[in-house]
């Protein structure tokens, strides 16, 4: 029985528990709490979206093709290639995603919103109904989610505020829903067109170990008793394991006993990249888990720790993430992520501080240096790039969260 075949059974069990007044239960596995803490630190660093634009330079590009399999040396250096640069004093000013600079939200097309948040903007996500979901720091020092009106003439008026656990915003593949954790660890999902967030089943794991990874599905508010083609599933890295919360009213442990964490889930929800192990020498082993057939692929190991599916799932970007910066960005084969198809070399003096898919063929890469200067480069899946798509400065830029 695979993850999908027993969905109806688990929905029925969840409904029965609800009738009996019992909370949803979760399978238990031995926890690897030390590893989970390390995963949490690294994943938070990978999700950090602090950005600033800086001078545009010619960026050396490298393209490699290598089948790593169980090779533990990681991808080999690639030769430099051509690139094109934007005027460093102007920048093209046209990222396809919303971003924030010094507390002001800049929407694609040029409109600006000032929600007046003293705690700054840590993350943001835009919904098709003109709402902007912002993660900020409240006056009490705790994280909170503020929903901002992004409609013409609204000027960034605040519509609602929700307590937030110190985690992350995640968005579904179609960009219509965004999820976060309440302070007690309960998942909330705000959907385009719905005024109030939908509450999902709470994870059993301690919120201190939870890190949201992916949201799959378009309608978390669908009738829990309707199984086929409805609902949504929220994936998270838990206490040394991967866990899920379904809008059908139950939580579960992902059927992947070898995993100690979760890197990403495809937008269609048909496969996941699981973390199997990591060492103090920054070697990470992963495998691909087929969520439909329930089978796991061959492990692949190397220096890439953070994986990100493109909105369609046709491409996967990966890089090493640690502390406030990481290394080069690689594009890997979605069916065999140990195979590196192209690599973009981080410009000298900069480190990768986060990535976001601008569209299905281009990645926005957040770069930062030791002096606090940073910029955003646009990188295509073939490894070619455009440097400095935002003007130079020392602003606290934040690029919006995407799938």
C-alpha positions in Angstrom: 0.0 0.0 0.0 1.5 3.3 -1.0 1.1 6.9 0.2 -1.9 7.5 -2.1 -3.7 4.1 -1.9 -4.5 4.3 1.7 -5.7 7.9 1.7 -9.3 7.0 1.9 -8.7 4.7 4.9 -6.8 7.5 6.7 -9.5 10.0 6.0 -12.1 7.6 7.4 -10.0 7.0 10.5 -9.5 10.8 10.9 -13.2 11.4 10.7 -13.9 8.7 13.2 -11.4 10.2 15.6 -13.0 13.6 15.2 -16.4 12.0 16.0 -14.9 10.4 19.1 -13.4 13.7 20.2 -9.9 12.5 19.8 -7.0 14.4 18.2 -5.3 13.0 15.1 -2.4 10.7 15.9 0.9 10.2 14.2 3.1 7.2 13.7 6.3 7.1 15.9 9.9 6.7 14.8 13.1 7.0 16.6 14.1 10.7 16.6 17.5 12.0 15.6 17.2 15.3 17.5 20.8 16.3 17.2 20.6 16.0 13.4 17.3 17.8 13.4 18.8 20.8 15.1 21.5 21.0 12.5 18.9 20.6 9.7 16.9 23.4 11.2 19.8 25.8 11.5 20.9 25.1 7.9 17.4 25.3 6.4 16.7 28.6 8.2 19.9 30.0 6.7 18.8 28.7 3.3 15.4 30.3 3.6 16.8 33.7 4.8 15.7 36.2 2.3 17.7 39.3 3.3 18.7 40.9 0.1 20.3 44.1 -1.2 21.4 45.2 -4.7 24.9 46.1 -5.5 27.3 46.8 -8.4 26.8 44.6 -11.5 29.9 42.7 -12.7 30.7 40.1 -15.3 29.9 36.8 -13.7 31.9 33.7 -14.7 29.5 30.9 -15.8 30.2 27.2 -15.8 28.3 24.4 -17.3 29.0 20.8 -16.3 27.4 17.4 -16.9 28.2 14.7 -14.3 26.5 11.7 -13.0 27.4 11.6 -9.3 25.6 8.4 -8.2 27.3 7.6 -4.9 30.3 9.8 -5.7 31.1 11.8 -2.6 33.4 14.4 -4.1 30.6 16.6 -5.5 30.5 18.2 -8.9 33.8 19.1 -10.5 34.7 22.8 -11.2 33.3 23.9 -14.6 35.0 26.2 -17.1 33.9 29.8 -17.2 31.5 30.9 -19.9 29.9 34.1 -21.2 27.3 36.2 -19.4 25.8 39.7 -19.8 25.7 42.4 -17.2 23.3 45.3 -16.4 24.5 48.8 -15.9 25.8 48.7 -12.2 24.5 52.3 -11.5 21.0 51.7 -12.8 20.0 48.1 -12.7 17.1 47.0 -14.9 14.7 47.3 -11.9 12.4 44.7 -13.3 12.4 41.5 -11.2 9.3 39.4 -12.0 8.7 38.9 -8.2 7.7 41.3 -5.5 10.4 42.4 -3.2 10.9 44.7 -0.1 13.5 47.3 0.5 13.8 49.2 3.8 10.3 48.2 4.8 8.6 49.2 1.5 7.1 46.5 -0.7 7.7 46.8 -4.5 5.3 45.0 -6.7 6.0 43.9 -10.3 5.0 46.8 -12.5 6.4 49.5 -10.2 3.7 50.0 -7.5 4.9 50.5 -4.0 3.2 49.7 -0.6 4.4 50.9 2.8 2.7 48.9 5.5 4.5 50.7 8.3 6.0 47.7 10.1 8.6 48.8 12.7 9.8 45.2 12.9 10.7 45.1 9.3 9.9 42.6 6.6 11.4 39.1 7.1 9.5 37.4 4.3 6.6 38.2 2.0 4.3 36.4 -0.5 1.7 37.8 -2.9 -1.7 36.2 -3.6 -3.7 36.7 -6.8 -6.5 38.5 -4.9 -4.1 41.5 -4.3 -3.2 40.5 -0.7 0.4 40.5 0.4 1.3 38.1 3.3 4.3 39.5 5.4 6.3 37.8 8.1 7.6 40.5 10.5 8.8 40.9 14.1 6.2 42.3 16.5 6.7 44.8 19.3 7.1 41.9 21.8 9.9 40.4 19.8 7.9 37.5 18.5 7.2 36.7 14.9 3.9 37.5 13.4 2.1 37.4 10.0 0.5 40.6 8.7 -1.9 40.5 5.8 -1.5 43.7 3.7 -4.0 45.0 1.2 -2.1 45.3 -2.1 -5.0 46.6 -4.2 -4.8 49.9 -6.2 -5.3 52.8 -3.8 -5.0 50.7 -0.6 -1.5 52.0 0.1 -0.6 48.9 2.1 -3.3 49.0 4.7 -3.0 46.2 7.2 -6.0 43.8 7.1 -5.2 41.2 9.8 -2.4 40.0 12.1 -1.7 36.4 13.2 0.9 35.0 15.7 3.6 33.1 14.0 6.1 30.6 15.2 9.7 31.4 14.3 9.6 29.5 11.0 8.9 30.3 7.4 6.2 31.1 4.8 5.7 28.4 2.1 3.6 28.7 -1.0 1.9 26.1 -3.2 3.0 25.5 -6.8 0.3 27.7 -8.4 0.9 30.7 -6.1 -2.6 30.7 -4.8 -2.0 29.7 -1.1 0.6 30.5 1.5 1.1 28.6 4.8 2.8 29.3 8.1 2.9 27.9 11.7 1.1 29.6 14.6 3.0 30.0 17.8 1.7 26.7 19.1 2.7 24.9 15.9 -0.7 24.8 14.3 -0.5 25.2 10.5 -2.6 27.9 8.9 -3.1 28.4 5.1 -4.4 31.6 3.6 -5.9 31.1 0.2 -6.6 33.6 -2.5 -10.3 34.5 -2.4 -10.8 33.3 1.2 -10.9 36.0 4.0 -9.8 33.8 6.8 -6.9 31.2 7.0 -7.8 27.5 6.9 -6.5 25.6 9.9 -4.8 22.2 9.3 -4.2 19.4 11.7 -1.4 20.2 14.1 1.8 18.3 13.9 2.8 16.1 16.8 6.4 17.2 16.6 7.7 19.9 18.9 7.4 23.3 17.0 11.1 23.9 17.9 12.1 21.2 15.4 9.5 21.9 12.7 10.5 23.7 9.5 7.9 24.0 6.8 9.1 22.7 3.4 6.3 22.6 0.8 2.6 23.1 0.3 0.9 20.9 -2.3 -2.7 21.4 -3.6 -4.9 24.3 -4.5 -7.9 24.1 -2.1 -7.2 23.5 1.6 -10.8 24.4 2.4 -12.3 21.5 0.4 -14.7 19.2 2.3 -12.5 16.8 4.3 -14.8 13.9 3.4 -14.2 14.4 -0.3 -11.0 12.6 -1.2 -10.3 12.5 -4.9 -8.7 15.6 -6.5 -9.3 17.9 -3.6 -7.5 19.2 -0.5 -3.9 20.1 0.2 -0.9 18.6 2.0 1.7 20.6 4.0 5.1 19.0 4.3 7.7 19.8 7.0 11.0 18.6 8.4 10.3 17.4 11.9 12.2 15.8 14.7 14.7 13.9 12.6 11.9 12.9 10.1 9.6 14.2 7.4 6.0 14.8 8.5 2.8 15.9 6.7 -0.5 17.6 7.6 -3.5 17.0 5.4 -6.6 19.1 5.0 -8.4 15.8 5.3 -7.9 16.1 9.0 -4.8 13.9 9.8 -1.1 14.1 10.3 1.4 11.4 9.4 5.0 10.6 9.1 6.2 10.4 5.5 6.9 6.7 4.6 10.6 7.2 4.3 12.4 5.5 7.2 15.9 6.3 6.1 15.2 10.1 6.0 16.2 12.5 8.8 14.9 15.5 7.0 13.2 16.8 3.9 14.7 19.1 1.3 11.8 19.8 -1.0 8.6 18.3 -2.6 7.6 18.7 -6.2 4.7 21.0 -6.9 2.6 18.1 -8.2 3.3 16.2 -5.0 4.6 13.1 -6.9 8.2 13.1 -5.6 10.3 14.5 -2.7 14.0 14.9 -2.1 14.8 13.5 1.4 17.9 14.2 3.5 19.5 10.9 4.6 22.7 12.1 6.4 25.1 14.9 6.8 28.6 15.2 8.2 30.7 17.9 9.9 32.6 18.1 6.6 29.4 19.4 5.0 28.7 16.3 2.9 25.0 15.7 2.4 23.4 12.5 1.2 19.9 12.5 -0.3 17.6 10.4 -2.3 14.4 10.9 -4.4 11.3 9.4 -2.9 8.5 8.5 -5.3 5.4 9.6 -3.4 3.0 7.7 -5.8 4.8 4.4 -5.9 6.4 4.6 -2.5 9.9 3.7 -3.7 13.2 5.5 -3.0 16.0 6.0 -5.6 19.7 5.5 -5.1 21.4 7.7 -2.6 23.5 10.6 -4.0 26.0 12.5 -1.9 28.0 15.7 -2.2 28.2 19.3 -1.1 24.7 20.5 -2.1 22.3 20.9 0.8 19.4 23.0 -0.3 17.1 21.8 -3.2 14.3 23.8 -4.9 11.8 22.6 -7.5 10.7 25.1 -10.1 7.0 26.0 -10.2 6.3 23.3 -12.8 8.7 20.7 -11.3 10.6 20.6 -14.6 13.8 21.9 -13.0 15.6 21.7 -9.7 18.1 24.3 -8.3 20.5 23.3 -5.6 23.3 25.0 -3.6 25.2 24.6 -0.4 23.6 26.7 2.4 25.3 27.4 5.7 25.2 30.4 8.1 24.7 33.6 6.2 25.9 32.4 2.9 26.4 29.5 0.5 28.2 28.6 -2.6 27.6 28.1 -6.3 24.1 27.3 -7.7 23.6 24.1 -9.7 20.7 22.9 -11.8 20.2 19.2 -11.4 18.2 16.5 -13.1 14.8 16.3 -11.3 14.6 12.5 -11.9 18.2 12.0 -10.8 19.4 15.0 -8.7 22.9 13.5 -8.4 23.3 14.5 -12.0 24.4 18.2 -12.4 23.3 19.7 -15.6 24.6 23.3 -15.2 26.4 25.3 -12.6 26.5 29.1 -12.0 29.6 30.3 -10.2 29.0 32.7 -7.3 30.8 36.1 -8.1 34.1 36.6 -6.3 33.5 38.2 -2.8 29.9 37.2 -2.6 28.0 34.2 -1.1 24.6 32.9 -2.0 22.1 33.9 0.6 18.8 32.5 -0.8 17.1 31.7 -4.1 13.6 32.2 -5.6 12.2 31.0 -8.9 11.2 34.0 -10.9 9.5 31.8 -13.5 10.0 28.2 -14.6 13.3 29.0 -16.5 14.9 31.7 -14.3 16.1 31.8 -10.7 16.7 35.0 -8.7 19.8 34.5 -6.6 20.4 36.6 -3.5 24.0 37.5 -3.0 25.7 39.1 0.0 29.3 40.0 0.9 31.1 40.5 4.2 30.7 44.3 4.1 26.9 44.0 3.9 26.7 44.9 0.2 24.4 42.6 -1.7 22.6 42.2 -5.0 20.2 39.9 -6.8 21.3 38.2 -10.0 19.0 36.5 -12.5 20.2 33.0 -13.5 18.8 30.8 -16.3 18.6 27.1 -16.1 21.4 26.7 -18.6 23.7 28.6 -16.3 23.7 31.9 -18.1 23.0 35.0 -16.0 22.2 38.7 -15.7 23.9 40.5 -12.9 22.5 43.2 -10.7 18.8 43.2 -11.6 18.2 45.6 -8.7 20.0 48.9 -8.2 23.1 49.0 -6.1 22.7 49.8 -2.4 22.9 48.5 1.2 19.2 48.1 1.6 17.6 45.1 3.5 16.1 43.6 0.4 13.7 40.6 0.7 12.5 38.8 -2.4 9.1 37.2 -2.2 8.7 33.5 -1.3 7.8 31.3 -4.2 7.4 27.5 -4.6 
